[in-house]
Amino acid sequence: MELEKIYNEDCLITMQNMPDDYVDFVITSPPYDDIRNYDGYQFEFEKIVKEL
C-alpha cells in the first residue's frame, strides 16, 4: 500500500491488502435496519467489520 494514493476497488480487497496497524482510527455509519435506501446494493457488513 502506498500513502497518498487513491485505490478504486472493493473495500474488502483494499483492507485485506493493508498491513496490520495501518489505520489508527475508523469512523463508520453502517446500514441500520434498512432505514436507508441503497438501491439494491448489499453491504457485507460482517466481512467489513472483520477487516476493520
C-alpha positions in Angstrom: 0.0 0.0 0.0 1.2 3.5 -0.8 0.4 6.6 1.2 -1.4 9.5 -0.6 -2.7 7.2 -3.3 -6.4 6.5 -4.2 -7.4 2.9 -4.6 -10.6 2.4 -6.7 -11.5 -1.1 -5.7 -13.8 -3.1 -3.4 -13.1 -2.0 0.2 -12.7 -5.6 1.3 -9.8 -6.1 -1.2 -8.2 -2.9 -0.1 -8.5 -3.6 3.6 -7.1 -7.2 3.1 -4.0 -5.6 1.4 -3.4 -3.2 4.3 -0.8 -4.3 6.8 -1.8 -4.6 10.4 -1.9 -1.3 12.3 -2.0 0.7 9.0 -5.0 2.7 10.1 -5.2 4.3 13.5 -8.9 5.2 13.7 -12.1 4.3 11.8 -15.5 6.1 11.8 -18.3 4.3 10.1 -22.0 4.6 9.5 -23.3 1.1 8.8 -26.8 0.4 7.5 -29.1 0.1 10.4 -32.3 -2.0 10.0 -33.0 -0.8 6.4 -33.6 2.8 7.4 -31.7 4.0 4.3 -32.3 3.0 0.7 -29.1 1.8 -1.0 -30.9 1.0 -4.3 -30.3 -2.8 -4.1 -26.7 -2.6 -3.0 -25.9 -5.1 -0.4 -23.3 -4.5 2.3 -21.3 -7.4 3.5 -21.2 -5.8 7.0 -19.8 -8.9 8.9 -16.9 -9.2 6.5 -16.2 -5.5 6.6 -16.2 -5.4 10.4 -13.8 -8.3 10.5 -11.3 -6.4 8.3 -11.8 -3.2 10.4 
